[in-house]
Amino acid sequence: MTDASKTVAFIGIGKMGLPMSVLVAKAGYAVTAFDQSAARLNEARAQGISTAASLAGAVNGKAAVVTSLPDDAALRAVLLGATGLIGAMAPGVVLIETSTVSAEASAEVDAAAQARGVLYLRAPVSGNASIVHTGALTCFVSGPKDAFESTKPLFASFTRAQTYLGPGEEARYAKLAVNLMIAVSAAMMAESLALARKGGIAWQDILKVLDDSAVASPMVKYKTAPLRTRDFESTFSCKQMAKDLDLILGAGHAVGVPLQLAAQVRETYGSLVAQGDAETDFIATVKHLERLSGLGEPKL
């Protein structure tokens, strides 16, 4: 018989949610998944995950519910309202929301959760679909600290590190702050690489220079590897980065922080989407600068 405290529902089992649910199941939790996509439910069953036919069926009797949703609109649609997830949850259940969403939408979820007696943890994950199956994601957590302490083993089953930041929306701001630096870093790398190529430096040589320099952050090394072979297959797309930059700019406007670099980089990603690179990896900033600079494909 399964320990009741080790029962988990996963709502949203796409590129991130499904591999996370598989890791949780491997750690000994009884997992039930729900998604509006029949194809995703089939994929979950193929990987040994139990599925439910409805939100209510998925969360019934569960000690914790984990959600992985694409944006604010999906968050509101799935969690709020008369037929929403929170209304189907029992008081005292822990809701762990792992998406990148706005603090405003998250605060609406918090209000509904408090009214229901649901313990709401904001827990956006950091990492992408190419590493999630390894358990190497990290996450930022805010919300009721007791709920976080009680679910640490669950978090440890699908993330390698968790940083608790406070009782409110702190985790939302942390995720947006990190993604702002990733976006600006991608734009910065693009300009550096184009300048180096115009200066006559071979493609592999400038990538090695970056890797061996003071700017060789984990982010830089993470992207020089696929750039060596001009691999732009998406780990996180230009369209997704544009969406996150909209969230970042909205947050800056809301709290009175001028985000000039974020605004400029948002226009770069808008250009990439317009040029047909919506689903290309966000490091396609490199291709954008090459086009602007009159550079063709480098010799590999």
Number of C-alpha atoms within 10 A of each C-alpha: 3 9 10 13 15 19 20 27 28 26 28 24 24 20 15 22 23 25 21 25 29 20 20 24 21 14 15 14 21 20 23 24 30 25 24 14 11 11 11 19 23 14 14 24 14 10 13 13 19 18 20 17 13 14 23 17 16 25 27 17 16 21 20 25 25 23 23 25 23 17 17 18 11 14 24 17 12 19 21 17 12 9 13 16 24 29 18 17 25 16 15 15 22 25 24 25 23 23 24 27 26 22 23 16 14 22 14 14 20 21 13 17 24 13 12 17 16 21 21 28 27 31 30 24 24 19 17 15 17 12 13 22 19 14 18 15 20 20 23 23 29 24 22 17 16 9 19 23 11 12 18 12 14 18 19 17 19 26 23 13 16 17 13 18 16 14 15 18 21 18 26 25 20 18 23 23 13 11 18 21 14 17 23 17 18 19 24 14 20 19 17 14 20 23 15 15 17 13 9 9 14 15 19 15 13 18 21 15 12 18 19 12 9 8 12 15 13 9 13 17 17 12 18 21 14 13 18 14 11 15 15 19 14 17 16 17 21 28 20 18 22 23 18 22 22 16 22 25 19 17 20 17 12 11 8 9 11 11 15 11 13 19 15 13 22 24 13 18 27 18 17 22 17 11 10 10 21 21 18 21 19 27 27 26 26 21 19 21 20 21 13 9 14 9 14 9 10 11 7 10
